[in-house]
Amino acid sequence: MSDSAIEDLPGLGPKSRAMLARAGITTLAQLRRLGSVRAYAQVKAAGENASLNLLWALEGALTDLPWQVVAREHRLSLLLALEDLGETR
């Protein structure tokens, strides 16, 4: 996986990539630095109407897990981390 573009990540479709771009997240390095929770929060702060499915997809892309596994097995820890940032769903 290169550090060039979000397109290199598995599991992120065009709509997700467009939301990330509009939130100023355009490279893998940026996404890795932020992590899934902060990136999701940045997308929401940019006014995007992102559902929690984006959070699951971001975490899955960064950890090489299917988003369904993330939603099932990492849901609570991600939601708690999001809450710690002061984000509301």
N, C-alpha and C positions, 0 to 999 in steps of 0.2 A: 504494500500500500504506500503510495507516495504522499508527500505533504502538500500537494498542489491544489486539489479541488475536492469539494464535497461530493462530486459525482463518483469518486472512487469508493465511497462507502456503500456497502450493501444495505438494502432495505429502505433506502430513502428515495422516494419517488420525486417526480418533478415539482409537485405542489409543496412538499416538505422542503426541498432544496430552494424553491423560490421564497418561501417564508424565511428561511435562514438568511438568504441573501438580502432580503429587505430589512432584516434585523442587523445587517452588517457582518454576518458570519459567512465567509466565502471560502475559507481554506480549512483543511484538516487540522493544521496546527492550531488555528483559532478554536476550533471545536474541541480538540483535545485539551487545550489550555482551560477552556471554560468548563468542560464536562457537560454531561447531559442535562443536569438540573439547572445550572446557570444559563446554559444555552436556551433551554425551554423558557426560562424566566425572561431572557432577553427578547425572545420572539414575542412573548405575551406583552412585554413592555413596549414593543414597537407597534402594538395595536393589532397584531394578527389574531385571528379567531382560531387558535390552535387548540385541539383537544388533547387530552392526555395520551392519545395514541401517538402523537409526535414525541412525547417524552419517552414512551416505551421504544419507539423506533430509534431515537437518538442513542439511548442506552444500549440497545441491541447492536446498533452499528458500531459503537465504540468498543463493545465487549465481544463482538462476533457471536452474538446470540440472536435467535429469532425473537422478534418483538413479542410474540405470544408467550415465550418462556419468560421474558422480562416482566410482562404484565402479570403473569401468574406467580413467579418466584421472587421478584424484586420490587413489586408494587409498593409494599409498606415502607421499605427503606427509602425509596424514591419520593414517595409522598411526604414522609417525615422531613427529608432534606429540603423539599420544596416549601414545606411549612416553615422550616427554619429560616428560609430566605424571605418569608413574609408574603409569599404568593398565595393567592386564593385560586381555586379551581373555578 
